[in-house]
């Protein structure tokens, strides 16, 4: 290894090297973890509210049942494959770092549940589908984890006054898939509510590649004095974005603060470390190394430490993320999004700005390097 | 003639009221294989002359000729290249890099750890009686040993010219004479310019030039 190689410098100056690398690595870990937690929060809310709307849209009218004319009109449209009578209720679903959320429980007819699950690629992994007259419910695995429910357990406001799901339902099935929701039987629900009309809400399954056309049609429907609610992919996504907007604003502020503090700290550390090495640089310049060569070496040293710190930070983040996921979040039905390209681009700002803040003062110092003054001990 | 300074003048504080002449119209020639001592009191301009002749400093007027090159007409980088490849430097303070071992300090100029270079460095260290210290760090050495390492560093590239600025100032007389004897060994292959205020270390030099107030006051050819 050459005497002036940056690896040699790192090996012979372990304390300095480690101090900078650790600061970078811990900052990357902090930022990565914050990104991961909030992205996971966003994702948890997304799979509960937005993801199902990739497969269907729903429409209803507050306080009453859906107008049969609307239903008939929907059926006539060539982009609607099926219009299913439905009611949508919610059960509590706790998402960390998020305002209270509810996971939807779709009340559908027995055959419709099977059909919709097939369309949504949801696979029943435990138990069976709900049977009429028994007040049964099937739920996604994340809901069962989140609410600590297993097959045979009962859930509902009769048992827990804080539960959003009215009545009492027995969990008879657990399924897996990309959308987090639950299903129960519409008939039981209508009997409980003494509703005799055919439709209370409608779930509309589009024909293949017709979701956008369906949604455009739904959004063009008259508002019925503002009582008509339309739930499409775009509308639920917009709602979620509105909810998460303040969270992301907070996240951006934290990002900027972390990056600024770390960059300034690294800048100071670099300046102190390089200032202490003026004699070395003065000597190198005197014996024939050009300023540019010395600056290049300093740049390589700073870059190397930052890149190593960044990589170490990513490794630490993956380890910490996995541990958090295994022991804390997955058991709560909110599995972490351990990897996203966005995490890398945001956390990369730390080494990027640290290099910038680290090298600029060093570059200014080396540009003014006066080897003779150093040799003569004047500075 | 390997290096020549013509009409060298160095003025500090130009454009200010307190102009100071470090050198005034100095002419000097060094021939190959010659050992020349420059002697003078502090502030006489002897170190400035060394810096100018080695290309580390640019004179206010006059020029330095090295082989077929004129320092005034080549770039800083080209002068740096000459210093690195063809000159060797020994300063009053050793300026060893504290985090490098002795052997790495010697190899700093070439920045190479090829076997041939390491072997050469070990030979020089052996000549300087510090081969056994090659793995040590500078803080583990005495002042004399550090200065020997600095000398080894100056010699590693087979320099055409060795510039030594008060090389024995930090050493006792015994160590100073030992160091000088090592430097003198390179007289056959290199031109040596030694700046000092201690005339006793120049007893084996070919010429001794006395500098006073920025001018050459006297030049003595010791073998005439």
Interface residues (C-beta under 8 A of the other chain):
Chain A: X1 X2 X3 X4 X8 X9 X12 X13 X279 X280 X282 X283 X284 X285 X286 X287 X288 X289 X290 X291 X292 X371 X372 X375 X376 X377
Chain B: X47 X51 X56 X57 X76 X77 X80 X81 X82 X83 X84 X85 X87 X89 X91 X92 X93 X95 X97 X99 X100 X104 X105 X107 X108 X109 X111 X112 X113 X153 X165
